[in-house]
Amino acid sequence: MTDKELSLDEILAKTEAQPELHGYKSGFAAVIGRPNVGKSTIMNELLGQKLSITSHKPQTTRHRIHGIHTTDTHQIVYIDTPGMHLGGQKSINTYMNRAAQSAFDDVDVILFVVEAGRWSKEDQAVAKKLQHVNVPIIVLVNKVDKFKDKEELMPFIQQLAEEVKMDSLIPVSAFKKIGLDTIEEEVLNRFNEQAPIFPEDYVTDRSTRFLAAEIIREKLMRTLGDEVPYGSTVEIETFDYEQDEERWLIHALILVERAGQKRIVIGKQGALIKKMGIQARKDLIALLDSRVHLELWVKVKENWSDDARALASLGYNDNHSS
């Protein structure tokens, strides 16, 4: 059937369903910085929903994740990246740094997140890598809510102006939701007019299975002490929808590197793994909008974080669709 054969109401409905491309802007914005400066929290706030997992521990984010924000006038594809860090000679450290730096390529703008009042060797290392980047750089000074007197920040901002090649600087607070509208405005100022990159109903390029594994890993990071999370990861073994039960069946392996870590994850009489399972299941129900039956097991896989083949099998590779 052609448009001429449609009723007037049908033609109008079809036209309204198409995005108005005149003046429409879209592009990529990479969110980078050292570990634990609030990159993932900022991206989640910009998206208006939780996509990247967060915790107070450094190196929570291990993968590049695209978060897609679409409106009638623009589409911003934010790229959340692992924290760029010094030290850590294992294969997983190499992978995370490579994943972060690869976000420099083919983006329209870089959002360099730093913590208000704190400039470290790792910040300096990131700034050095940005010296030869030929895209606009916007510095986001996060956690400004910690300073009651904003004048106290002036020496730090002056230092940033000397240390970082930048096009603009925005004081922000992901926690207090300060400066988020300004970020979006500044990003859009750097975008060209073009059609949306992803379909309007996409919120990420990652699979639901990947997001489920990340949710479980977040509970690991938040529940356990400082030692175990860096030697652990999550592998989804079963991810099926049971029609008869009208629920998702998810079996997940928590992989650790030593037997002692396994005992810590399980906890006394299974208390810790039960707690993590309850918390993860709640978020999985919200993600999947369905009932969920979740089973967790802990398995020792020695040296997985320094084994390139093991890392690839667990999704630590350059294939971003996993």
N, C-alpha and C positions, 0 to 999 in steps of 0.2 A: 504494500500500500504506500502511495506517495503522499507527500504533505497536502497536495490538492484534494485528496480524498478524505482527509481528516476533518473533523468538525472544528469550529473556531476555538472551542474550549480545549480540545486536544492539542491543537497547534500551540496555543498559549502555554499549556502545561509542559509541552516538550521544550519550548524555547526557554522557559523559566528554569528547567532542569539543567540547562547547559551553563557553565560558568561564563561570565562576561569577561572576555579576554582583553578587551581594549583597556589598557592601563594596568592589566593584571601583572603582578610581580611574583617571581619565585626564585629560589636559590638555596645554597648550602651555607650553613654557619657552623664551623667547628668550635667546640668548647674544649679548651685545653688548659693545662696548668699542672703543678706538682700535685702529689697525693693529698687528699684531705683538705682541700680548700673550698669544697662545696660545689663542684662542677655539676654533679648529678642532681643535687637539690635544686640548683638554679634551673637546669633544664626541665625538671619535673614541674617547677612553678611556671615556667614559660609555656609549657604544654597544657597546663591546667589539669594534669593528671599524673599519677605516679607511673613511670615507665622504667627508669633506671633505679636499681636498688641502692640503698644508702645505709651507712653506719658510721660510727665515730672512728672506725679503724681505717688507717691509710690503706690504699690499694684495694678498696672494696670493688671498684669497677675494674674488670679485667678485659672487657671486649669493647670494640666500637659498636655503638648502638645509634641508629637513626631514629629520632623522634620527630614526627611530622605534624606540623600545625597548619591547618588549612582553613581559610575564610573565603568569603565571596570576593575579596580583593587581592589576596596574596596567599602564598604557601611558603613557609619557612621550614627547611629540613635541618634541624639541629643535629649535630654529630657529637654525642657524648663519648669521651675517650678515657682510657686508663690514665692515671696520674703518671707524668714523666718523672722518673726518679733516678737517683744515683745509687751505686752499690747494688747488691743483689745480682749474683753472677749466674743464677740458674736460668734454664731455658725459658721458664715462664716470665722472668724479668725481661729478658730480651724480647719476647713476644709482645709484652705490654708496651714497652717503649717503642717498638716498631709499629704497633697498632696505633699508638698516639701520634707518632710523627707522620704516618701515612695519611692522617687526616688533613695535613697541610696541603695535599695535592687536590686540585680540582674543586676548591671551595671558593665562595665569593667573599667571605669575610671570616676572620678568626677572632674569637672571644677568648682572651687570655685572662684567666681568673687568678687573682692573687688575694691573700688575706690581709685585711687592713692592719697596718702597723708591723707586719712581719715580712721580711725579705730574706730568704734563705739561699744557700748554695744551689738548691734544686730550682728555685725560681730563676736564679741567675743563669743556670744551664738552659732552661727553657727560653729565656730572653735571647740568649746567644744563638739558639737554633732559629729564632725568628728574624735575625738580622738580614737574612738573604731571601726572605719570603716576599713575594711581589703581590700580595693581596692586602686589603685594609686590615689593620689590627686595632681592635677595641679592647682596652684594658678594663676589666670589671674588678673593682676593689670591693671584695665581699666582706661581710660581717662588720659593716660600719656601725651597726646598732650597738656594738660594744663600747663605742666612744660617745659619751654624753656631750663632750665639748668637741665639735667637729674641727675646731681650730688646731687641736692636737694632731690632726691627720696631715696638716699642711707640709711639714718636713718630709713625711713619708711620700706624699704625692709628688713633691719636688724631686725626691730621689728616684721615683719611678720614671719621671720625665727624662732623667739623665740615663737611666739604665735600659729603658725599653723603647724600641722604635714603635711608635703608636700613632694612630689617626685621631683617636679620642679616648677619653677616660670617663667611666661612669661609676660613682659610688653606689653600691647596692647592698641589700640584705635579703638573702633568700628566706631567712627565718621570719623577718618582719615584712616581707614582700615590698621592699623599697627599691625603686629604680627599674622594675620589670618592664613597665610601659616604655621607658626611655630606651632600654635595650632593644625592644622590638622596632621602635622608630629608627634607631641608628642602623640596625641591620637592614631594614627595608630601604634606607637611603643608599645602601651599597648594592642593591639588587637591580638587575635589568628587567625590563618588561618581557615576560615570556609566559607560556602556558604552564599549568601545574606539572611538576615532575612526577608525582605519584597520584593515583586516583584519590578522590576527595575523602573516601572512607578509610584510607590507610592511616594508622597512627604510628606504625613502625615497619621497618623492613625485616624484622626478626620474627621467627615463627612462635606460635603460642607454646610449643614444647620448650623452646629456648627460654621464654619468659618464665615458664613454670620452674625450670631448673634454677633460674636466677632468684626467684622468690624463696626457694628452699635454702639457697646459699646465703641469702640475706639473713635468714633466721640463725644460721650457723654463725655468721659474723657478729650478730648482735648478742647472741646468747653466751658464746664461749669466751674464754680468756684470751690473752694476747698471743699465745703460742700456736694453738691449733688451727685457727682459720687460714693461715697462710700455707699450711700443709694439707688443706682439704679442698675438695671440689665436689660437684654434684653431677651425677650421670643419670638421666632418665632412661629406665629400661622398658617400661610399659607406659603408653599414653593412649588409651583407648576409650571411646565412648560406648558404654553398655546400654543399648537400646532398651532391653528388658527392664533394667534397673533405673533407667533415665538418670544416669550419673556418669562422671568421668572416673576411670580407674587409672590411678597413677602409682607406679612403683619406682622409687628412686633410690639410687645408691649414693651414700656419702662416702667418698674415697678419702682416706688418710694415708700418711706415709709410714706410720709406726704403730705398733700394737698399743703403746701407752696412749697415743692420741685416740685410738678407738675406744678405750675405756673412758676417757674424758668426755667424748661426744655422747656416749650412751648415758653416762651419769649413774649415780647410785640407784640401783633397782630400776634403771631405765628412765629415770625422772627427766633428764635433760632432753633426750631424743623425743620423749613424749611431749614435752613443752614445745619443742621446735615444730613437731608435727601438727599440734593444735594451732599454733600461730600461722604456719604455712598454709594449712587447709583453709583457714579463714580468708586469706588473701587469694588463694586459688579459686575459691567459690566466687569471689568478686571478679576475678579475671575471666573466668569461664561462664559466669552467670548460670551456674548449674550446681547440682549436688556433686560432691567429690569424695571418693574413697581413696585416701592416701596411705601408702605403706612405705616406711623408711627402713633401710638397712645400712649398716656401716661395714665397710670392707677395707682391709689394708692393701694398698697398692704401692709398694716401696718405690720411692724416688720418682713418682709420676711427674712432679713439677720440674724435673731436670732431664726428662726423657722426651725428645722431640717427637718420636712416633706416638708415644702415649698422649702427649698434648694434642697432636693432630686428631687422634681418635676421639678425644674429649671435646672437640670443637674449638680448640685454640689454634686456629689457622686463619688464613685470609679469606675464607668463604664466609661472607657476612649474612648468608641466608639461613644459617643453621638455627 
